[in-house]
Amino acid sequence: MGGVVLLLIVLSGLSGFYIDILWFREVGFSSVFWTVLVSRLLLVALFGLVFFAIMYANLLISRAIRPRYQVFSPGEEIVDRYRAAVEPYVKWILPGISVLFALFASVGVAGQWEVFQQWRVSGSADVRFGVEDPVFNRDVAFYVLSLPFLKFVQSWLFSSLIVITIVTAGAHYLWGGIRFRAVGERVTAQVKAHLSVLLGLIVLVKAWGYRIGQFDLLVSPRGTVTGASYTDVNAHLPALRLLLVIALVVTLLFLINIRFRGWALPVVGLGLLALTSIVAGAIFPAAVQRFQVAPQELQREEKYISRNIEFSRRAYGIDRVETRSFPAEPELTAEEVQGNRAIIDDIRLWNPDVLRQSYLQLQRIRPYYEFTDVDVDRYTIDGERRLVMLAPREVTQDGIPRGQTWQNRHLFYTHGFGGTASQADDVTGEGAPRFLLRDIPPGGEISTALEQPRVYFPETSDVSFLVVDTELEELDFPTGQEQFARTSYDGDGGIEVGGFVRRLAFAWRYRDVNLLISGLINADSKMLINMDLRTRVRKIAPFLRYDHDPYAAVVDGRLVWIWDAYTTSDDYPYSEIVDLAAATGGHLSGTGELHPQLGEGRGGLLRRRHDLLRRGRRGPAHPGLAEGVPGPVHARVTGRRFAAGALPLPGGPLPRPGHAVRQLPRRGAGPVLREGGLLVAPDRGPGPQCPRGAHATRALLRPHPAPR
């Protein structure tokens, strides 16, 4: 039975692996798949091998230095029996135990592939941020690229050595080197020397932790602002340096103990380390904060607040923003309104959530169509650039009114059709949207701009796969109450079903025998998988963090999804912290484009000198991402279309979702004009997607013409 279960697990893993290879090859991002896979395997193998080598060597040593003659100790007969039982198999048990523990110690390491890749390229001399911190005079690239991996390695080594020491002590107990109930010497001299080496290594790694901890002060939240404060620089930093010296001395004492083989010196050293940690690491900084800083906090922290403002502005790339003041008049005249008619005409009347309900009532057409979201964009209407709200009409298999069959869900109802658009600043006499794109087939003022209306790759999907180009023609769009226009998929997306092996792999992967036995599927049919936008794009570029809301646009006669992406870090020195979900902003690293009909995914860097994605001498940290965004998409993302309140931040990265983000500091009121004509209103106030507590400058980097 166990063999059958193991076989099923292996088959599941192999089928998923095989299909992932086919899918990444189909979308043209095989380099991403292999980079991530090789990085994970390399980390697991490297860390697992290191752990195995250390543990196995120590177990061999514990056996080699075991007492040759065992002294009988009352109450330890059970240990003696266990020792006698394992003795014939010890040459297999020791490596087996080492392998088992190494597996547990290395499996979790695979998740660190991203920080490993960043550390890998950080050694290149040309990978620099060009900014040095004011405390240690290190380039910021060290904190963002190298330090996270170093902290992980130190933490892993420390915990691994503790586990190895415990297991080694257990082995000594089994072999009789440690006898708790013995009369006289309970721990042999050889065991004392062995354990002294291991304990010395643990303290040495802890000393390394104190060294790394000094750099962590630069993102310390203890002061008035994020970064090394007066207390950190004048109390915590000296304490960490003192603890580092004491830890090195304790390590030396443990090594000296190899010769003297007693416990007095190491115990005194550990006691001194613990006492210093309490007094210098906790009590002294608290006293400095209370008695030196608190009575005159502004004077003490002024220098460090200035550093926080300077580095926060650099981290967000707003240090080159030009500030211009203008008179704020409390009254608005009719002449001023007429003189700014273009701005007045762009005032949005429709709330996207309310408008979505109107779209569903007036333009859903059939219950198997859905409008997931309404996006805001600009299009040329009657020769003028006007504010337009757009929603693709996606298919929802859960809305099929009758016949929820496998054939209907996976072969017949395969795609949405067209979309709906209306002017954001206009309404009909009946209170309905003034449609610019409507109905099926598409009609309206911008319908001629939409040459390819089919939506096979929606924002959300009800099924895990579709099979297209089968013997059964798909529903294209309804032409009457019970009448349909039919079509066959003619796009380049999808994985060819091929022969029996592929069909078996797909059937096993999706636990669906119909994929194997259906006569409607032929060798030329194509499997569409990972169809929903979020899954598809995140698999293509897992190293980026994404804006919470992708948006649709009509580009070159076709519907495309555009999703803004960011590199992130929570290790930029002296940069203030905000929540990423509230800020939804940062360094716009790239924009992904997905064709809803072809499933083509294209992404590119908007700025070539991006420190987390750029190529160093050791190669790119994240290969496979194109150097450049397609022209029409680039024009949409980088043109006039950033609204007031949306600010591209080219300097510093933001952290991962759920982590803290650097908050840009307030810098007065009024608009800020960045080079290139981008208008930003820092005190615009929070909108529906900018909760209170986030900075009013939302840093959305969304190419919407108005904040949503």
Secondary structure, 3 states (H helix, E strand, C coil): CHHHHHHHHHHHHHHHHHHHHHHHHHHCCHHHHHHHHHHHHHHHHHHHHHHHHHHHHHHHHHHHCCCCCCCCCCCCHHHHHHHHHHHHHHHHHHHHHHHHHHHHHHHHHHHHHHHHHHHHHHCCCCCCCCCECCCCCCEHHHHHHHHHHHHHHHHHHHHHHHHHHHHHHHHHHHHCCECCCCCCCCECHHHHHHHHHHHHHHHHHHHHHHHHHHHHHHHCCCCCCCCCCHHHHHHHHHHHHHHHHHHHHHHHHHHHHHHHCCCHHHHHHHHHHHHHHHHHHHHHHHHHHHHHHHHHHHHHHHHHHHHHHHHHHHHCCCCCCEECCCCCCCCCCHHHHHHCHHHHHCCCCCCHHHHHHHHHHHHCCCCCEECCCCEEEEEEECCEEEEEEEEECEECHHHCCCCCCHHHHHHHCCCEECEEEEEEEEECCCCCEEEEEECCCCECCCHHHCCECEECCCCCCCCCEEEECCCCCEEEEECCCCCEEEECCCCCCCEECCCHHHHHHHHHHCCCCHHHHCCCCCCCCEEEECCCHHHHHHHHCCCCEECCCCEEEEECCEEEEEEEEEECCCCCCCCEEEEHHHHCCCEEEEEEEECCCCCCEEEEECCCCCCCCCEECCEECCCCCECCCCHHHHHHHHCCCCCCCCCCCCCCCCCCCCCEEEECCCCCCCCEEECCCEEECCCCCCCCCCCCCCCCCCCCCCCCCCCC
